[in-house]
Amino acid sequence: MSIDEYASRTHPIEEDMRLQRHVWRFERIGWVVLLVVIALTLGGLFSKGPLSSVEVSTPDGNLSVKYERFNRNGAGDDMIIRSTGRPNEQRDLVLGKELLEGNSLESLNPLPGPSRSNGGDLVIPMQADGDGVATLYLSVRSNGIGLFRAHVHIDGGQDLPIPKFIYP
């Protein structure tokens, strides 16, 4: 006599094996979803990591920004902005107001000359070295929630979009 392990029965306890198989399937799906979320978290979907770290540059290559595209509200982040041009040239970097609405600037290195405002944008002077490269290191703290479509550009140059999503 063979007993079907997956057949519903009433003795010694009542079991609905059809419902039990649905519960098992739901549990397996839940485990897979949990493992996918863990893998995405380790990959940087919610903060620092390969999915979040990005370096963007203008088509002409004169301006590049390295930053984290995903961050949490209240978390710190470092941005590296690099500009190339003529040696020893003074150029103005323009940080769009959208970047400043979603982040607080905590520090700038090297310390630039006097900055100014231009219609809500922040204009920061940068001094190029003998090779024509000017680099600015920014420490920012996220203070918003949602998608911020920020942009930067060198005064008179091409606009570089730097979208950033800030989690609650």
C-alpha positions in Angstrom: 0.0 0.0 0.0 1.5 3.3 -1.1 0.7 6.6 0.7 0.6 9.8 -1.3 2.5 12.3 0.8 0.8 15.2 -1.0 -2.8 14.0 -0.7 -5.1 15.9 1.7 -6.0 13.8 4.8 -8.1 14.0 7.9 -6.2 11.5 10.2 -4.2 12.1 12.5 -4.8 15.8 11.8 -6.7 17.6 9.0 -4.5 18.9 6.3 -5.3 20.7 3.1 -2.3 19.9 1.0 -3.4 22.0 -2.0 -3.3 25.1 0.3 0.0 23.9 1.9 1.6 23.7 -1.6 0.5 27.3 -2.3 2.1 28.4 1.0 5.4 26.6 0.2 5.4 28.3 -3.3 4.8 31.7 -1.6 7.7 31.0 0.8 10.1 30.1 -2.0 9.1 33.3 -3.9 9.7 35.3 -0.7 13.1 33.8 -0.3 14.1 34.6 -3.9 12.8 38.2 -3.5 14.8 38.6 -0.2 18.0 37.3 -1.8 17.5 39.7 -4.8 17.1 42.7 -2.4 20.2 41.6 -0.4 22.2 41.3 -3.6 21.0 44.8 -4.8 21.9 46.2 -1.4 25.4 44.8 -1.5 25.7 46.1 -5.1 25.0 49.6 -3.9 21.4 50.3 -4.9 20.7 52.0 -1.6 24.1 53.6 -1.0 27.7 53.2 -1.9 28.7 50.4 -4.2 29.2 49.5 -7.9 25.5 50.3 -8.8 25.8 53.7 -7.2 29.3 55.0 -8.0 29.4 56.8 -11.3 31.6 59.1 -13.2 30.0 61.3 -15.9 31.7 63.8 -18.2 30.7 66.2 -20.9 31.0 65.0 -24.6 34.1 67.2 -25.1 35.7 65.7 -21.9 36.4 69.1 -20.4 34.4 68.5 -17.2 33.8 65.3 -15.3 32.1 64.5 -12.0 32.5 61.4 -9.8 29.7 60.9 -7.3 27.2 58.4 -5.8 23.8 58.4 -7.7 22.0 56.8 -4.7 22.2 58.1 -1.2 20.2 58.3 2.1 18.8 61.4 3.6 21.3 62.7 6.2 24.2 60.6 4.8 27.5 62.2 3.7 28.9 61.8 0.2 32.1 62.9 -1.6 32.1 64.4 -5.1 35.1 65.0 -7.3 34.8 67.6 -10.0 37.6 67.8 -12.6 38.0 70.3 -15.3 40.5 70.5 -18.1 41.5 73.4 -20.2 44.5 75.8 -20.6 47.3 75.7 -18.1 47.1 78.1 -15.1 43.7 79.3 -16.3 41.1 80.6 -13.8 37.7 79.1 -14.6 34.3 79.3 -12.8 32.5 76.2 -11.9 28.7 76.6 -11.7 26.8 74.3 -9.3 23.1 74.3 -10.2 20.6 75.2 -7.6 19.0 71.7 -7.8 22.2 70.2 -6.4 22.1 72.7 -3.5 18.4 72.0 -2.8 19.1 68.3 -2.2 22.5 68.6 -0.5 24.3 70.7 2.0 27.9 71.6 1.1 30.1 70.7 4.1 33.5 71.3 2.7 35.4 72.3 -0.5 39.0 71.4 -1.2 41.1 73.2 -2.2 39.6 76.3 -0.7 38.5 78.4 -3.7 38.5 82.1 -4.0 35.4 84.1 -3.2 32.3 82.3 -4.5 29.2 84.0 -5.6 25.5 83.4 -6.4 24.1 83.6 -9.9 20.3 83.2 -10.0 20.3 80.5 -7.3 23.3 78.7 -8.8 26.6 78.7 -6.9 29.7 79.9 -8.9 33.0 78.6 -7.5 36.3 79.8 -9.0 38.8 77.1 -9.9 42.5 77.6 -10.6 44.1 75.1 -13.1 47.5 73.7 -12.6 50.4 73.8 -15.1 48.8 70.9 -17.0 45.4 72.7 -17.3 43.6 70.5 -14.8 41.5 71.9 -12.0 40.1 69.5 -9.4 37.6 70.3 -6.7 36.7 67.9 -3.9 33.3 68.4 -2.3 31.8 66.9 0.8 28.1 67.1 0.8 25.3 65.8 3.1 22.0 64.8 1.5 19.1 66.7 3.0 16.2 65.9 0.7 14.1 63.0 -0.4 13.5 61.9 -4.0 15.1 62.5 -7.4 17.2 65.6 -7.8 18.1 66.5 -11.4 21.2 68.6 -10.6 23.7 69.9 -13.1 27.1 71.5 -13.2 29.1 73.3 -15.9 32.1 75.5 -16.4 30.9 79.1 -17.1 30.4 79.2 -20.8 30.8 75.5 -21.2 28.5 72.5 -21.7 25.9 71.5 -19.0 26.6 68.2 -17.3 23.5 66.6 -15.7 24.2 64.7 -12.4 20.9 63.1 -11.3 20.8 61.7 -7.8 18.1 59.8 -5.9 18.0 60.3 -2.1 16.2 57.7 0.0 14.3 58.6 3.2 
